[in-house]
Amino acid sequence: MSLDTVVEDIRNEARERAQEIRSEGDERAADIVSEAESDAEEILAEQERETEQTISQEREQKLSSAKLEAKQKRLEARRDVLSDVREQVEEYVETLDGDEREELTRALLDAAAEEFDDGDTVRVYGKPDDDELLTDIVSDYDGYEYAGEYDCFGGVVVESDESRLRVNNTFDSVLETVWDDHLQDISTRLFDQ
């Protein structure tokens, strides 16, 4: 075998080996590219899912916030309406006059009188504008006297030292009690849905 043949065989072997290395490198490169593309697709899909989830959460938060704000405004509007109604009722009660005012005042004094013992000296206070009415009504009760003014819409405040008792039967206190006891009913009637 000649030296040329050996050299040629070595060259051929080197070429074949180089070709194999190139083929293996190409395959490995193709695998790496394929794997990188697959990873990139997974990363992209994950980013899209996270983005959609973030958008969905933000949408829910904004919707929830908007609903809460609307509810607060609705409650505020209801409070305003209830306040207006309360003011109108107070104005109506404060401006009662004539027989209706006398009848209510007598009923409130009768209810208060039940709390006191016979023989007690009882003082009755009321709205400054009601002094004549109260003086007249009190004259029907033994041991009762009109004692002066009390800042209220009407009705009476009755007290006695002997019983150590004070009864507030003013229009204001009755209205407050009725309002508190029936606020839910009032609200339901005004805002029945």
C-alpha positions as CSV (number, residue, x, y, z in Angstrom):
1,M,0.0,0.0,0.0
2,S,1.4,3.2,-1.0
3,L,1.7,6.3,1.1
4,D,-0.7,8.1,-1.2
5,T,-3.3,5.5,-0.6
6,V,-2.9,5.8,3.1
7,V,-3.1,9.5,3.0
8,E,-6.2,9.3,0.8
9,D,-7.8,6.8,3.2
10,I,-7.0,9.1,6.1
11,R,-8.5,12.1,4.2
12,N,-11.6,10.1,3.3
13,E,-11.9,9.0,6.9
14,A,-11.5,12.6,8.1
15,R,-14.0,13.8,5.6
16,E,-16.5,11.1,6.7
17,R,-15.8,11.9,10.3
18,A,-16.2,15.7,9.6
19,Q,-19.4,14.9,7.8
20,E,-20.7,12.9,10.7
21,I,-19.7,15.7,13.1
22,R,-21.5,18.2,10.9
23,S,-24.6,15.9,10.7
24,E,-24.5,15.4,14.5
25,G,-24.1,19.2,15.0
26,D,-26.9,19.9,12.5
27,E,-29.2,17.4,14.4
28,R,-28.1,18.8,17.7
29,A,-28.7,22.4,16.5
30,A,-32.1,21.4,15.1
31,D,-33.0,19.8,18.4
32,I,-31.8,22.9,20.3
33,V,-33.8,25.2,18.0
34,S,-36.9,22.9,18.2
35,E,-36.6,22.8,22.0
36,A,-36.1,26.6,22.2
37,E,-39.1,27.2,19.9
38,S,-41.2,24.8,22.1
39,D,-40.0,26.6,25.3
40,A,-40.7,30.0,23.7
41,E,-44.3,28.8,22.8
42,E,-44.8,27.6,26.4
43,I,-43.5,30.9,27.8
44,L,-45.7,32.8,25.4
45,A,-48.8,30.7,26.3
46,E,-48.0,31.2,30.0
47,Q,-47.6,34.9,29.5
48,E,-50.9,35.1,27.6
49,R,-52.7,33.1,30.5
50,E,-51.2,35.4,33.1
51,T,-52.1,38.5,31.1
52,E,-55.7,37.2,30.7
53,Q,-55.9,36.4,34.4
54,T,-54.6,39.9,35.3
55,I,-57.1,41.5,33.0
56,S,-59.9,39.4,34.4
57,Q,-58.9,40.3,38.0
58,E,-58.6,44.0,37.2
59,R,-62.0,43.9,35.5
60,E,-63.5,42.1,38.5
61,Q,-61.9,44.7,40.9
62,K,-63.2,47.6,38.8
63,L,-66.7,46.1,38.5
64,S,-66.7,45.4,42.3
65,S,-65.5,48.9,43.0
66,A,-68.2,50.4,40.7
67,K,-70.9,48.3,42.3
68,L,-69.8,49.3,45.8
69,E,-69.7,53.0,44.8
70,A,-73.2,52.7,43.3
71,K,-74.4,51.0,46.4
72,Q,-72.9,53.8,48.6
73,K,-74.5,56.5,46.4
74,R,-77.9,54.7,46.6
75,L,-77.6,54.4,50.4
76,E,-76.6,58.1,50.6
77,A,-79.6,59.1,48.4
78,R,-81.9,57.0,50.7
79,R,-80.4,58.6,53.8
80,D,-81.1,62.0,52.2
81,V,-84.7,61.1,51.4
82,L,-85.2,59.7,54.9
83,S,-83.7,62.8,56.4
84,D,-86.1,65.0,54.2
85,V,-89.1,62.9,55.3
86,R,-88.0,63.2,58.9
87,E,-87.7,67.0,58.6
88,Q,-91.2,67.1,56.9
89,V,-92.7,65.0,59.7
90,E,-91.0,67.2,62.4
91,E,-92.3,70.3,60.7
92,Y,-95.8,68.9,60.5
93,V,-95.8,67.8,64.2
94,E,-94.3,71.1,65.3
95,T,-97.0,73.1,63.5
96,L,-100.0,71.0,64.7
97,D,-102.6,73.4,66.2
98,G,-106.1,73.7,67.5
99,D,-108.0,70.6,68.7
100,E,-105.5,68.2,67.3
101,R,-102.6,69.7,69.3
102,E,-104.8,69.8,72.5
103,E,-105.9,66.2,72.1
104,L,-102.3,64.9,71.6
105,T,-101.0,67.0,74.5
106,R,-103.8,65.8,76.8
107,A,-103.0,62.1,75.8
108,L,-99.3,62.6,76.5
109,L,-100.0,64.2,79.9
110,D,-102.5,61.4,80.7
111,A,-99.8,58.8,79.9
112,A,-97.3,60.6,82.0
113,A,-99.7,61.1,84.9
114,E,-100.0,57.3,85.3
115,E,-96.3,57.3,86.5
116,F,-97.0,59.6,89.5
117,D,-98.6,58.8,92.8
118,D,-101.7,60.7,94.0
119,G,-100.8,63.6,96.2
120,D,-97.5,64.3,94.4
121,T,-96.8,67.9,93.4
122,V,-96.2,67.6,89.7
123,R,-94.6,70.2,87.5
124,V,-95.4,70.3,83.8
125,Y,-93.1,71.9,81.2
126,G,-93.8,72.4,77.5
127,K,-93.2,74.4,74.3
128,P,-93.1,78.1,75.0
129,D,-95.9,78.7,72.5
130,D,-98.1,76.2,74.3
131,D,-98.1,78.0,77.7
132,E,-101.8,78.9,77.5
133,L,-102.8,75.4,76.3
134,L,-100.8,73.8,79.1
135,T,-102.1,76.1,81.8
136,D,-105.6,75.2,80.7
137,I,-105.0,71.5,80.5
138,V,-103.0,71.3,83.8
139,S,-105.9,73.0,85.6
140,D,-107.9,69.7,85.1
141,Y,-105.3,67.8,87.3
142,D,-105.1,68.0,91.1
143,G,-101.6,68.8,92.3
144,Y,-100.3,69.7,88.8
145,E,-98.9,73.1,87.8
146,Y,-97.5,74.5,84.6
147,A,-93.9,75.2,85.5
148,G,-92.5,76.8,82.4
149,E,-90.8,76.3,79.1
150,Y,-89.1,73.2,77.6
151,D,-87.4,73.3,74.2
152,C,-89.5,70.9,72.1
153,F,-92.0,70.7,69.3
154,G,-94.9,70.2,71.8
155,G,-96.1,67.7,74.3
156,V,-95.0,67.7,77.9
157,V,-92.2,67.0,80.3
158,V,-93.6,66.1,83.7
159,E,-91.6,65.8,87.0
160,S,-92.1,65.4,90.7
161,D,-89.7,65.7,93.6
162,E,-91.7,63.2,95.7
163,S,-91.5,60.4,93.1
164,R,-88.1,61.5,92.0
165,L,-89.3,60.9,88.5
166,R,-89.2,62.8,85.2
167,V,-91.2,61.7,82.2
168,N,-90.4,63.1,78.8
169,N,-93.6,62.8,76.7
170,T,-92.7,65.5,74.2
171,F,-93.7,65.2,70.5
172,D,-89.9,65.0,69.9
173,S,-89.4,62.0,72.1
174,V,-92.5,60.2,70.8
175,L,-91.4,60.9,67.2
176,E,-87.9,59.7,68.0
177,T,-89.3,56.4,69.4
178,V,-91.7,55.9,66.6
179,W,-89.0,56.7,64.0
180,D,-86.5,54.3,65.5
181,D,-89.1,51.5,65.9
182,H,-90.4,51.8,62.4
183,L,-87.5,53.0,60.4
184,Q,-87.2,49.7,58.5
185,D,-90.9,49.8,57.7
186,I,-90.6,53.4,56.5
187,S,-87.6,52.6,54.4
188,T,-89.4,49.6,52.9
189,R,-92.4,51.7,52.0
190,L,-90.4,54.5,50.5
191,F,-87.9,52.3,48.6
192,D,-90.0,49.1,48.0
193,Q,-88.3,47.4,45.0
